[in-house]
């Protein structure tokens, strides 16, 4: 028997939704099989016993989709908007206490905003909307109309989905806090303290450098001060407009300080001159900006205390940057929010920072790729017009609204958790070792010539900049030293930093 589509794949063909890519596609075939596509998505064949009861009834395929395929709310919204409500009502009336009927009824109202007319009252014990073994969940809220435990991460205004993939489960099974404590135990307390102070500066510099900006000393210091205060606000205050505006004003040029969330269409692109522009990402339209940001704040409250801090940091920070509520500063605030959530949730101890921006900068292709995981599918679907002066308008807002409101952020969660572990495993030990070696090199140079700290620091800077070789052009700065003394200092530095 030739494999035939079922569930999401059947609905995709039925409603001509070819622009949607399903992470899990299902087929009915003679033999069970699983294939991985070139994009990393799963295609699965199910035996004939899994065939739906009525093959031409879209509601039965929706039932299959909810049972066996990956939940993609953007796609499900498109399907439900095209499915006649009468067919949904008939399916529910046949089994008003049924789990599938209740879930489909809930999703129809949640995603379309339309109300189902019930011929019978809903009965039965409360059931979970999401399977907590398959998805990351938020705080449970009872929905008496459908007798469902709403355990979504967010609300109708903004609700990402995070699948419990094997990769994410393995990463979340590693104790981030324990790794930090183990790292602290490997170094003297004063070394760790001094390195931590430096990491705040490095994180600031790296975050700006990702945006190809070099901040003035006062703006850099303001960002350092913000990082040191990360996690100090309550969950209620963390994502309020007034606070985010205060943060944005502190890190951008005063001429581009915002007074509110943007009320204009924004985009991310690159100008080629002569009015030509490359568009990488079209941001949500201004008409949904307030709703999306209120939804993001609700998500912060709904996940507080019940969702992994690393996951909360990812869905809040990436949610923020994809919504892009300001003209300037969105990327830096996105990375600040990572620290804000991790510190608030006490995953990272107060007064300590895991310099993720530095790791992102050192691995910029990976960082760009995870942003493009979200932006590229949108750019294949969105239609827009653009003027010569860069004014953009989305022409099909109703077709992309769900993409902004209901993203799958699984890949972004995997990326951030992996980045956190890699930063603790690689970047932080390198910085700690550098500080430790700096102290050792300083003592070694002082033993050769007991000169003022200013000259020792200068000597170490020159050696560091020139990879352990004293640059001859700097000889005039040390006219009181002999060539032999400089050579001994160079040899000591290279030995301590293991450059020989």
N, C-alpha and C positions, 0 to 999 in steps of 0.2 A: 504494500500500500504506500502510495506517495504521501509523504508527510504533509499535513495541512495545518495551517495556523490556528491557534486557539488563544483565548484570553486577550492579552494586550496586542499581540500581533494580528489577531483577527479584527479587533476593534480599530487598529491602525489602518488596515486595508478598508474596512467598512466605511470609516469616516474620512478616508483620504488624508491621513495625518502623517504623511511621509517625512515631514520636516522634524518629527520627534524621533529621537533615538532611545530605544529601550535598553536598559542595562541587563534585563533578563527577558528573553523571548521564548515562547512556548509553542510546541507543535505536537500533534497527535500522530503517532507512527506505529509501525509494527513492533519495534524494539526500542527500549529506553536507551538514551545516549545523551551525552553532554559535549558541547563544542565551545571553544573560546574563540571569539572573533578577533580580527586584527586590531580592533579598538579596545580589546580587553573585556568585552561584554560576553554574556553567557547565552547560548542557544541550547535549549533542552527539549529532547523528545520524550513524550509520555506515552505509555501504552494505551490501547483502545478503551480500557476501563475508565480513563480520565476524561473521555469525550463528554462535552456538555450535553445536558438533556435535550435542549432545543438548539440546534446548530445555527439557526438564523435569528435567534433571539439575542440581542445585544446585552440584555441584563444578565443572562447566564454567562456570557463571556466576561462581564464585569465581575461576577462572582468568582470565576476562575482566576481572573487577574488579581483580585484581592487575596486569594488563597495561595497562589503559587508564584506569581511574578513579583518583581521588586516594586514597592510602592513608589510611584512617581506622580506626585500630586498635580503637577503642571499638566501632565498627559491625562490624568484622570479627570481633571476639570474640563479639558477640551472634550473628552468623551461624554461626560455627563451633560454638558451644555447641548450636545447634539442628540442625546437620547430623550425621546418623548417622556414627559413626566407620567403619562398614563401607563406606560409600560413599567416604570418603576413602581407606581402605586399598585398595579396588578400583582407584581412579584411579591410585594410586601403583604398584600391582602391574603395571599395564599398561605403564608406562614409568618404572621406578625410577631411571633416569639422567636423566630429563627435567627441565628447569629448572623448569617449572611444578609438577611432582610434588614436587620437593624443597622448593620454597618453600612450597607448601601444607602439606606435612608439618611443616616447621619451624614455621610459623605456628600450626598446630593444637596442637602441643605447647606452644609458647610462651604462647599465649593461653588455653588451656583447662586446662593442667596435666595433661592426659591423655596417655598414651603410645600411639603408633601401633604396631600389631603388623605388622612387616614380613615379607613372605613371601620377599623377595629383598633381598640386600645392596645398599646404595646405591653407585653408582659414578659415574665422570665427574670432570672437573676441577672444582676449587672455583669457585663462582660468587658474585658479590656479592648479598647479600640485597636491599639498596636500590640503585637506580640513582643513582649520585652526581651525575648530571646533572639529576636531578629532585628530589633530597632532600639536605638537609644531613646529613652522616654523622659518626659518631664513630670511635674507634680500632677497627680490625678485629681480631676474634677468630675463630679457626678453629673451626668446628663440624664435627667429623669424622663425626658420625652422619648428617648430611644433606649433607656436603661443601659447606658454605656458608660464605662470609665474612660473619660477623655484624658489620655496620658500623652498627648502630643507635646512636642517641645515648645510650640507656640500657639498662636490663635489664628482666626480667620484673616487678620490683617497681615500677619507675617508668620510663616510656619515652615522652617526647613525640615528635611528628613535626613537622618543619619543611620545608615545600615550598619549592623554589627558584622562587618566583614571579618574574615579570619585575620587579615593583616592588622586591622584596627584592634581586634580583641587581644592579639599578641602584644601590641604596643601598650595597651591600657593595663595589661597584666604586669607590666614592669613598673615598680614603685619609683616614681620620679623624685619624691621627697627623700626616700632612702638613699638614692644615688647622690643627691646633694649633700646629705649628711656624711656619706662615705668620703666624698671629695673633701669636705671640710676636715675630716679626721686625718687626711693624708698630708696636710700642710700646717705649719705653725699658725697660731691664731692671728698674729700681727701681719703675716704674709697674706692670709686670706682677707683680712680687713682692708689692707691697702689695695689688693687686687680688685676687691669689690668696688671700692671708691673709683678706681680707674675704669671699671666696666660700665659704670653709669655714663661716663664721658664717651667711651667707645661706642656704646649703644646709640647715643645721641648722634655722634658723627656718622655712624653707619646708616642710621635711619634717614638722615638727610642725604647721604651720598647715594642711596638707592634711588632717590628722586633727582639725582644729579644736581644737588644744591649744596652750597657751602654757607652755613649760617654765620651771621655775625657773632662775635663772642657773647654778647648779651642775650641773643636769641638761643644760642647753644646752652648757656647757663640756665635759662628759663626752662628749657626742655629737660635738663638734668634735674632741676628742682621738681618738675612734674613727675618724672620717673621715681624720684625718691618719695613722693607722696602717693604713689600708685597703691590702690587698695584701701585708701582711707575713707572713701565714701560708702554709704549704705547702698544696698541693691536698688532701693527706691530712687536714689539720687544719681546712681552711676551713669545712666543713659538719658537723663533728662536733657531737654533742649538747652536750658540755661547753662548746665555744666559743660556740655559738649561745645557750646559757643565759647565759653570761657577758655577751654583747652585750645580750641582752634585759634582764638585771638592771641594766645600766648606763644604760639609756635610759628605763625606766619608773619610776613611783612605787614606792618600796621595798615598799609594801604589796601590790603586784601582781607582784612578782618571782617568776619561775617556778623550780622546783627540777628540773623535767623537762618533756618534751613533754606536752601535755595528755592527760588520761585521761577526758575528758568530751566530750559533743557540743557543738560550738560553732556559731554562726551570726552573720551580719552582718545587722542590721536596724535598725528605727527604732520606738521606742515612741510610741504615740499617747495613752497614758494609759488608765486604766480597764481595764488588762489587755489592751488591743489592741496588736498588733505588726505591722509590715510586715516581711516577710522578704525580703531581697535576695539572700542566698546562704547555703546550708546547707553547712557545711564537711564534709570527709571524716569518717566516724565514727571514734571513738577506737580501735577494734579494728584499724584498718589504719594508724594513725599512725606507729608505729615502722617498719613495712615501707616506707611511702612515704618517710619521711625517710632511711632507709638507701638506698632507691633513688635519691633525690636526690643523696646523697653519691656513689654509684656513677656517676651521670651526670656529676658534676663530674670524676671521675677518667677516665672513658671519653672525655670530650671535650677534656681538657687537651692542648694542643699540636697538636691536629688540626682543631679547629673554630674558626671566626671568633670572636675574643674578644667582639665585640658580640652575636653569637648566643648564646654561652655565658652572657654577662651576662643576656640576656633569659630564656633557659630556666631558669636557676638562680633568678633573682630572682622571676620570675612563678610558677615552679613552687613556690617557697617560700610566696608569699603566698596561692596557691590551696590549698595544703595547710593553711596557717594553724595551725602547731603550738603556738602560745601563746594565752593568753587576751588578752594585751595586747602591743602593740609590733610586731605582724606587718608593718604597713605601713611603718614606719620601718626595720625590718630589711630588708625587701624592697628599699627604695631604697638602703640601705647596701650591700647585696650587689652592686648594679650597680657601684658604685665599687670594691668589693672585687675583683671579677673583672677589671674593666678595668685596675686598677692592677697586680694580680698578673700579668696576661698582658702587661703593658707596652704596652698600647694607649694608655693615658694615662700620661705620664711621672710618676715618683714626685714627690710634693710638689705636684702639680697636681690640681685637681678640675674636672670639667665639671658645673656645677650643674643637673642634670636636674630636681631637685625644684622649683626656682624656675620652670623652664619649665613643668613639669606644673601648678604652682599657677596660673600665668598663663594656662594653657590647660586648665583643670580639666575642662571638658566632654569634651575629647578623652581625657583620662586616665580619667575615669569610663566613657566609652564602651568603651575597650579592656578594662577590667575586666568590664564587662557583656557583652562579646563571649563571655566564658567563662561567666559566672554565669547569664545568661538561659536558654540552652539547658538547663542543668542544672535550673533551677527549673521548666521545663516537664515534666521527666521525674521528678523526685524526689517521693516521697510521704512526708509526715512528720506527726507529731503534736506539739502544743505545749501546755504547761500555762500557767496564768495567771501563774506565777512565772518563765516563760521557759525551762523545761526542754524540750528538743527531742529527738525520736527519729526517725531515718530508718526508714521502714516497708518500703522495697524496696531494701535495701543491695546485693543481688546484681544489681539492674538498673542501678545507677549506679556500681558499683565500677570498671568500665572507664573511665568518664568521668574519674574522679580519677586513675587509673593511666596512661592512655594519651591525654593531650590533644594536640590539634593546636594548637601555639603559633606558627603562621606569622604570624598577624596581630599577635601581641604582639611578635614579632621585628621586623617592619616598623615598628611603632610606636616601639620603643625606638631602633632605628638612626636613624629619621627625627628623633626627639627629640634624640639626641646631635648630629646635624648641625645642627639648628635652633638648639640651645643655643650651639654654637660660632659659628654664623653671625650670630646676633642677640643673645642674652643676654650673652655674654661681651664682645663689643665694646662694648656699652652700658655695662657696668661699668667696663671699661678707660677708655673715653672719659670717664666720670663722674669717675674718680680723676684723670685728666689735667686735666680742667677744674677740679676742686677745687683742685689745686695752683696753677693759673693764677689762679683767683679769690682764693685766699688771698694771693698776691703782689700782686694788684691792690688789694685792701682795705688791705694793709699799706702800700702806697705812698700811699694816701689819708690814713690815720692809722696811725702805727706803734704799735699797741697790743698787749698780751699775747696769746699764742696762744689762751688760753681764750676771750677775747672775740671773736677772729676766728672760731673754730670755732662759737661760739654764734650769731654773726651769719649765718654760712653755713647753719647748721641752720634758723634762722627763715626765711631766704630760700627755702631748699629746700622746707620744709614749706608755704610759702604761694605756691609757684610763681613765685618771683622778685619778689614784692611784700613789702616790709617791713611786718609787721603792727603797726598803731598800738598795740595792747594790750601790745606788748613794749617800748614806748619807755622805760619805767622802767629797763630793764636797761642802757640806754646813755645815761644822763643826762649823761655827760661829752662826748657828741658833739653837734654841731650838726645841725639838720635838713638843711642843705645837704650835710654830709658823709655822712649816712645816704642821702640821695638819690643821691649819686655812687656809693656802694657798691652800692646797688640797681641803678643803671644799668650798672655794671661787671659785676655778676653776670648780668644779663639778656643783655648783649652776649656774654659768654663762653659761656653756656649756650644761646645762640641762641633766646631767648624773645621777641625783638621781631619 
